[in-house]
Amino acid sequence: MATRVIIVRHGQSTYNAVKKIQGRCDKSVLTDKGIADATTVGKTLNGINFAAIYCSPLQRAKKTAEVIHSQLTNAPVPTPSTGLLEIDLPNWEELPKTEVKEKYPEEYRQWHENPAEFSMTLADGTEHFPVKSLYEQAKAFWQEILAKHSGETILIVAHNGINRCLIMSASGIPPAKYQSIQQSNCCINVINFAGELGGIVQYESLNQTAHFGESLPSFRPGHAGLRILLVRHGETNWNREGRFQGSKDIPLNDNGRAQAAKAKEFLKDVEIQFGMTSPMSRPKETAEIILQEHPGIELDTHDQLVEIGHGLWEGMLESEIEANFPGMLAEWQSTPETVQMPEGENIQGVWDRAAIAWDEIVAKYAATPNQTGIVVAHDAINKVILCRLMGLAPKDIWAIKQGNCAVTVIDYLKNADSEPVIQAMNITSHLGFGVIDKTAAGAL
């Protein structure tokens, strides 16, 4: 049984409100909005059986945890942990962000463009690497906590920086991607661990904010680039039955069409300028339903977005694959990068063609400022796209969850060469599930 970890960032603080650097400074407290948002999170999480709650000892996070706890039924009292302290920025603490940018221009540039190598010289002459240090802190926290809670569900309430490092270190995303993971105040993340750190990890969702009534996370300050809403197609009968679909053109079932209609409603107030889809019927119909609320948008197709070709596995259940190809399914589930599908594809080939498609789509639409569009594709296609954007490899595809009609938000702040930011991943709240993705497990 997996260990489920729900990670929440603290509510808005007084320093957040005036855009001051906080770091480990403990003078900042929750605003009224921060308290109200923490209350909403608590109500949203009520009903989940938590074995433990851990929080940063800094008061903005500790208070958030206490407010959340007050809304939970029969939940354990939050336990402060120094392993959840925020990033240490001693030279910048309590300064307005504008002043930091003016006073430390080179360091500030490196902080945003090369966070893994970002350093500051301390008063005693020591060279301090805040992100690298925080990343190691996050790994140590995981090693301690996961051993205590095998097969349980726990809640973590902490900060922007440490949450990013917890998310990254869970699966080995490199520290260089620190600025690529968005964490909004009082957001919700769900991560599943098959075992200890270093084993199989699944990002079920990242940066959920729909519990505040907003469909998508806000743009980062200064955003003038591209936003892509990456969507997986709705459910098919083969998804429901757990059959491998691959290149078989299986259509949506009635539930899949209903899911697409819910995605349409979820995104109806989002300004959309373009639509792109795999030419296969299940994503194409999903995209067409979503775009019913956006008349005038021409839906384009890209052949390289078609689903992985499973070859002779297509149409089979897992039990049938094991009977006909003994041992291959277990290999696919543990080391997918080593499997050549009989008369089909391998994951590297899917990775390569999905990368071509993604780069072409980004280059095409990022040429015009402030564009937002949908790209509707498949489980494996979406998995390899997100692995690549997050600094993972083909072997890591099981780290990415993509529910039927889930929405993932990817921003390019300036142009096609900007570092992509994962604003939110695998949002399924519009399907009526709450925090946990309950779409059909299915097969790829």
C-alpha positions in Angstrom: 0.0 0.0 0.0 1.3 3.4 -0.9 2.2 6.2 1.5 0.1 9.2 0.6 1.5 12.7 1.4 -0.5 15.8 1.1 1.6 19.0 1.1 0.1 22.5 1.8 1.8 25.8 1.6 1.0 28.3 4.4 -1.7 31.0 3.9 -1.0 34.5 2.9 1.3 36.2 5.4 1.9 39.9 6.2 5.2 39.7 4.3 3.6 38.0 1.3 1.1 40.9 1.2 3.7 43.6 0.9 6.1 41.4 -1.2 8.9 41.1 1.3 11.5 38.3 1.4 10.7 36.0 4.4 13.2 33.1 4.4 13.6 31.9 8.0 12.6 35.2 9.5 9.8 34.5 12.0 8.3 38.0 12.2 5.6 37.5 9.5 2.2 36.3 10.5 -1.0 35.2 8.7 -3.3 37.9 7.3 -7.0 37.6 7.7 -7.1 36.2 4.2 -4.4 33.7 5.1 -6.5 32.5 8.1 -9.7 32.3 5.9 -7.8 30.3 3.2 -6.4 27.9 5.8 -9.9 27.3 7.1 -11.0 26.5 3.5 -8.2 24.0 3.1 -9.2 22.3 6.4 -12.8 22.0 5.2 -11.5 20.6 1.9 -9.3 18.0 3.6 -11.8 17.0 6.2 -12.7 13.3 5.7 -9.2 12.2 4.9 -7.7 10.0 7.6 -4.4 11.5 8.6 -2.0 9.4 10.6 0.2 12.5 11.3 0.5 16.2 10.6 3.9 17.9 10.3 4.5 21.6 10.0 7.3 24.1 9.9 7.9 25.7 13.4 7.8 29.2 11.8 4.6 30.8 13.0 3.0 31.5 9.6 3.1 27.7 8.7 2.4 26.5 12.3 -0.7 28.7 12.5 -1.9 27.5 9.1 -1.5 23.9 10.3 -3.4 24.7 13.5 -6.3 26.3 11.5 -6.4 23.4 9.2 -6.4 21.0 12.1 -9.4 22.8 13.7 -11.5 21.8 10.7 -10.5 18.1 10.7 -12.3 15.3 12.5 -10.2 13.2 14.8 -6.9 14.3 13.4 -3.6 14.2 15.3 -2.2 17.5 16.6 0.4 19.1 14.3 4.0 18.3 15.1 6.6 21.1 14.3 9.7 19.9 12.5 12.9 21.8 11.8 13.2 19.7 8.6 10.4 21.9 7.2 12.1 25.3 7.8 11.9 27.6 4.9 14.9 28.4 2.6 17.7 30.3 4.4 18.3 33.7 2.7 20.0 35.7 5.5 21.3 38.5 3.3 17.8 39.2 1.9 15.4 38.6 4.8 12.9 41.4 5.5 13.9 43.3 2.3 11.2 44.2 -0.3 11.7 42.1 -3.5 12.2 45.3 -5.5 15.1 46.3 -3.2 16.7 42.9 -3.4 16.6 43.1 -7.2 18.2 46.6 -7.2 20.8 45.9 -4.4 21.8 42.4 -5.5 21.2 42.4 -9.3 23.6 39.5 -10.2 22.5 37.3 -7.3 18.9 38.0 -8.1 19.4 37.1 -11.7 21.1 33.8 -10.8 18.4 33.1 -8.2 15.8 33.0 -11.1 17.9 31.7 -13.9 20.3 29.2 -12.2 18.9 28.5 -8.8 21.0 25.4 -8.2 24.2 27.5 -8.4 22.8 30.6 -6.7 24.9 31.6 -3.7 25.4 34.4 -1.2 28.4 35.4 0.8 27.6 35.5 4.5 29.0 38.0 7.0 31.8 35.5 8.1 32.9 35.1 4.5 31.2 31.7 4.0 29.7 30.9 0.6 26.1 29.7 1.2 24.1 27.9 -1.5 20.4 28.3 -0.4 18.7 26.0 -2.9 21.3 23.2 -2.7 21.2 23.3 1.1 17.4 23.2 1.2 17.3 20.3 -1.3 19.5 18.2 1.0 17.3 19.2 4.0 14.2 18.0 2.1 15.9 14.6 1.3 16.7 14.2 5.0 13.2 14.9 6.0 11.8 12.3 3.6 14.2 9.7 4.8 13.1 10.3 8.4 9.4 10.6 7.8 8.7 7.9 5.2 10.2 5.2 7.4 7.7 6.1 10.1 4.5 6.1 8.0 4.6 3.3 5.5 1.1 2.8 4.0 -0.4 5.8 5.9 -1.6 9.2 4.8 0.2 12.3 6.3 -0.2 16.0 6.0 2.7 18.5 5.7 2.2 22.3 6.1 5.2 24.3 5.2 6.6 27.0 2.8 7.1 27.8 -0.8 10.8 26.9 -1.0 10.8 23.8 1.1 7.7 22.5 -0.6 9.4 22.8 -4.0 12.4 20.9 -2.7 10.2 18.2 -1.1 8.4 17.8 -4.4 11.6 17.7 -6.5 13.7 15.5 -4.2 10.8 12.9 -4.0 11.7 11.6 -7.4 15.1 13.2 -8.1 14.0 16.2 -10.1 17.3 18.3 -10.1 17.6 21.5 -8.0 18.0 23.4 -11.2 14.2 23.1 -11.7 13.5 25.0 -8.4 11.8 27.9 -10.2 9.8 25.5 -12.3 7.4 24.3 -9.6 4.7 26.8 -8.6 3.4 26.8 -5.0 0.5 29.2 -4.3 -0.6 30.2 -0.8 -2.7 27.3 0.7 -2.3 25.2 -2.4 -2.7 21.4 -2.1 -0.2 18.8 -3.5 -0.7 15.0 -3.4 2.3 12.7 -3.7 2.2 8.9 -3.4 5.3 6.8 -2.4 5.5 3.1 -3.1 8.1 2.7 -0.4 11.1 4.7 0.8 12.9 7.6 -0.9 14.5 6.4 -4.1 11.6 4.0 -5.0 8.7 4.6 -7.2 6.9 7.9 -6.6 3.8 9.3 -8.2 2.8 13.0 -8.4 -0.9 12.7 -8.2 -1.4 16.5 -8.3 0.5 19.7 -7.8 -0.6 23.1 -6.8 -4.3 22.6 -6.6 -6.1 25.8 -5.9 -9.7 25.1 -7.1 -10.9 24.9 -3.5 -10.8 28.7 -3.6 -13.2 28.9 -6.5 -10.5 29.7 -9.1 -10.2 27.4 -12.0 -6.5 27.9 -12.6 -3.5 29.4 -10.6 -2.8 33.1 -11.3 -0.1 34.1 -13.7 3.3 34.9 -12.1 4.2 38.7 -12.0 5.6 39.8 -15.3 4.1 37.0 -17.3 3.8 37.9 -21.0 4.4 34.6 -22.6 2.5 31.3 -23.3 0.2 29.3 -21.2 -0.7 25.7 -22.3 -3.5 23.7 -20.7 -2.4 20.1 -21.2 -5.5 17.8 -21.0 -5.8 14.1 -21.1 -8.8 12.7 -23.1 -12.0 11.5 -21.3 -12.7 8.0 -20.3 -13.2 5.2 -22.8 -14.7 1.7 -22.2 -11.2 0.3 -22.5 -10.0 2.7 -19.8 -12.8 1.5 -17.6 -12.0 -2.2 -18.3 -8.3 -1.7 -17.9 -7.4 -2.7 -21.5 -4.3 -1.4 -23.2 -5.5 1.0 -25.9 -2.4 2.4 -27.5 -2.9 3.2 -31.2 -6.4 1.6 -31.3 -8.8 4.4 -32.0 -11.2 3.7 -29.1 -13.9 6.5 -28.8 -15.1 8.2 -25.6 -17.8 6.4 -23.6 -20.7 8.3 -22.1 -18.8 9.0 -18.9 -15.9 10.3 -21.0 -18.2 12.8 -22.7 -19.6 13.8 -19.4 -16.1 14.4 -18.1 -15.2 16.5 -21.2 -18.4 18.6 -20.5 -17.2 19.2 -17.0 -13.8 20.3 -18.3 -15.7 22.6 -20.7 -17.5 24.2 -17.8 -14.3 24.4 -15.7 -12.5 26.3 -18.5 -15.4 28.3 -19.9 -14.2 31.6 -18.4 -10.5 31.1 -19.4 -9.5 33.1 -22.5 -8.4 30.6 -25.0 -6.7 31.5 -28.3 -5.8 28.1 -29.8 -6.5 24.4 -29.6 -4.3 21.4 -30.5 -5.0 17.7 -30.3 -3.9 14.3 -31.2 -5.9 13.2 -34.3 -7.3 10.1 -32.5 -11.0 10.3 -31.8 -10.9 10.2 -28.0 -8.7 13.3 -27.5 -10.2 15.0 -30.6 -13.8 14.7 -29.3 -12.6 15.8 -25.8 -11.1 19.0 -27.3 -14.2 19.7 -29.4 -16.4 19.5 -26.4 -14.2 21.8 -24.4 -14.1 24.3 -27.2 -17.8 24.5 -27.4 -17.5 27.4 -24.9 -14.9 29.1 -27.2 -16.5 29.5 -30.6 -14.2 30.6 -33.3 -11.2 28.6 -32.1 -9.9 26.4 -34.9 -8.8 23.0 -33.6 -5.6 21.8 -35.1 -4.1 18.3 -34.9 -0.5 17.1 -34.6 0.3 13.5 -35.8 3.2 13.1 -33.3 0.7 13.4 -30.4 -0.9 10.0 -31.1 -0.7 7.5 -28.2 2.1 5.0 -27.7 1.8 2.0 -30.0 1.5 -1.1 -27.7 1.6 -3.5 -30.6 0.3 -6.9 -29.8 -0.7 -5.8 -26.3 -3.5 -3.6 -27.6 -6.9 -4.8 -26.5 -5.5 -7.0 -23.8 -6.0 -6.9 -20.0 -2.9 -7.2 -17.8 -3.7 -10.9 -17.0 -3.8 -11.6 -20.8 -0.5 -9.8 -21.3 1.2 -11.8 -18.5 -0.2 -15.1 -20.0 1.1 -14.3 -23.5 4.2 -12.4 -22.7 5.4 -13.7 -19.3 7.5 -11.2 -17.2 7.2 -8.3 -19.7 4.4 -6.5 -17.9 6.3 -6.5 -14.6 9.3 -5.1 -16.5 7.1 -2.4 -18.1 5.8 -1.4 -14.6 9.2 -1.2 -13.0 11.7 -0.3 -15.8 9.6 1.0 -18.7 12.6 2.4 -20.5 13.8 -1.2 -21.2 10.7 -2.5 -22.8 10.2 -2.8 -26.6 6.5 -3.5 -27.2 6.0 -6.5 -29.4 5.3 -5.1 -32.9 4.9 -1.7 -31.2 7.0 1.2 -29.8 9.3 1.8 -26.9 9.1 4.7 -24.5 12.2 6.5 -25.9 10.5 6.6 -29.3 7.4 8.1 -27.8 9.5 10.6 -25.8 11.3 11.7 -29.0 8.3 12.3 -31.1 6.3 14.0 -28.3 9.3 16.3 -27.7 9.2 17.3 -31.4 5.5 18.0 -31.2 5.7 20.0 -28.0 8.6 22.1 -29.2 6.8 22.9 -32.5 3.6 23.8 -30.6 5.5 26.1 -28.1 7.5 27.8 -30.9 4.4 28.4 -33.0 2.2 30.0 -30.3 4.8 31.6 -28.1 5.6 33.9 -31.1 2.5 35.9 -30.1 2.5 37.4 -26.5 -0.1 36.3 -23.9 -1.4 33.3 -25.7 -3.4 30.6 -23.8 -4.4 27.3 -25.5 -5.4 23.7 -24.9 -3.4 20.7 -26.0 -5.4 17.5 -25.6 -3.6 14.2 -25.9 -3.1 10.8 -24.1 -1.7 9.3 -20.9 1.8 8.2 -22.2 2.2 11.4 -24.3 1.3 13.7 -21.5 3.6 11.7 -19.1 6.7 12.0 -21.3 6.0 15.7 -22.0 5.8 16.5 -18.3 8.8 14.3 -17.4 10.9 16.2 -19.9 9.8 19.6 -18.7 10.5 18.6 -15.1 14.0 17.3 -15.7 13.1 13.6 -15.4 13.9 10.8 -17.8 11.9 8.1 -19.8 12.4 5.7 -16.8 10.3 8.1 -14.7 7.0 8.0 -16.6 5.2 6.4 -13.6 6.0 9.5 -11.5 3.3 11.4 -13.5 -0.4 10.9 -12.9 -2.8 11.9 -15.7 -6.4 11.3 -14.9 -9.1 11.3 -17.6 -9.9 15.0 -18.5 -7.4 16.2 -15.9 -5.9 19.7 -16.6 -2.2 20.5 -16.3 -1.1 24.2 -16.5 2.3 25.0 -18.0 3.6 28.6 -18.4 6.4 30.1 -20.4 6.9 33.5 -18.8 8.4 35.3 -21.8 9.0 33.3 -24.9 9.7 29.8 -26.2 13.2 29.8 -24.7 11.9 30.6 -21.2 12.1 27.9 -18.5 8.7 26.3 -18.4 6.8 26.5 -15.1 4.5 23.8 -13.9 1.7 26.0 -12.5 -0.5 23.0 -11.6 -0.6 19.3 -12.5 -3.5 16.9 -12.9 -6.3 19.0 -11.7 -9.4 16.8 -11.5 -11.5 18.8 -8.9 -14.0 19.7 -11.7 -14.9 16.1 -12.0 -16.4 16.1 -8.5 -13.7 14.1 -6.8 -12.3 16.7 -4.4 -8.6 16.5 -3.7 -8.0 12.9 -4.7 -8.0 11.8 -8.4 -10.6 9.0 -8.7 -10.7 8.6 -12.5 -10.5 5.1 -13.9 -7.0 3.6 -13.5 -7.2 2.0 -16.9 -4.2 1.2 -19.1 -2.1 3.5 -21.3 
